[in-house]
Amino acid sequence: MTQKYSNADKTQSNTIECLNISEKKVGLFVTCLVNTMRPSIGFASITLLEQAGCNVEVPELQSCCGQPAFNSGDDEGTRQIAYQTIKQFENYDYVVLPSGSCAGMIKKNFIEVFKDQPEWLARAKHLASITHELLSFLVDVCQFEPNDVELDGSYTYHDSCTGYRSLNVYEQPRKMLSQVKNLEHKPLNNHAECCGFGGTFCVKYSDISNEIVAEKVDNVVDTKADYLLGGDMGCLMNIAGKLNREGHKEIKALHTAEVLAGLAPELLGGKDAS
């Protein structure tokens, strides 16, 4: 069973058809962190996908992507999670995630854990072929351009490890953000260096993780930007937490989807966006 969401009233005036895919079904993989920590990213993703002409569904029985188990060496645990994910998403035309990290897990690592199971390996490879990170999907597949979005101030951008290195997500978010009115880009030194989160890494090696994120925070602060933007909730949560602990609450962390969907003013006007 699936839940289907519609933002038709919000998006009818600025819908841009996806190139040849306006009738295709998109399964949105929300991710654990988005679901539990920042649901607004999920709703922003739905808004953007619908603006791009996609028919979006969110399978109710989706679960974790399996990355914590995989990173801990638990291949059997990862397979059990992957079975569920494949069953829930393999019949969609596209699977889209607002996280390069989780998208990379499905595209790369599911294949690894099923290497000795031919039937499931084939199904994992199929799922990998239709899986996309949200920001790259909007630009590379949908040729999407944001319309009538405005945010006053300046931003700097952190590129997450998997999105940048494995999925080639770099130009896409910057291209869309360049069309947001009154928003200035301030380049981040070492923009693609790890933030120190790394899922279970920050738990197992907390001292090392803290040193890594401290360096990232210094670079963010040096930009004097109003907003820290990115495409992965894990990175943003980690950097924003360190910013707050260091007393830099003036810098707000937002997922790029929240900005592009026009949710930033509401989030910033309510409770602390970081």
Secondary structure as UniProt FT lines:
FT   STRAND          2..4
FT   HELIX           8..11
FT   HELIX           12..14
FT   TURN            19..23
FT   STRAND          25..28
FT   HELIX           32..37
FT   HELIX           39..51
FT   TURN            52..53
FT   STRAND          55..59
FT   TURN            60..61
FT   HELIX           67..71
FT   TURN            72..73
FT   HELIX           75..89
FT   TURN            90..91
FT   STRAND          94..97
FT   HELIX           100..104
FT   HELIX           105..109
FT   HELIX           110..113
FT   TURN            114..116
FT   HELIX           118..130
FT   STRAND          131..133
FT   HELIX           134..136
FT   HELIX           137..141
FT   STRAND          150..157
FT   HELIX           161..165
FT   HELIX           171..177
FT   TURN            178..179
FT   STRAND          181..185
FT   TURN            189..192
FT   TURN            198..200
FT   HELIX           201..204
FT   HELIX           206..223
FT   STRAND          227..230
FT   HELIX           233..245
FT   TURN            246..247
FT   TURN            249..250
FT   STRAND          252..255
FT   HELIX           256..260
FT   TURN            261..262
FT   HELIX           264..269
//
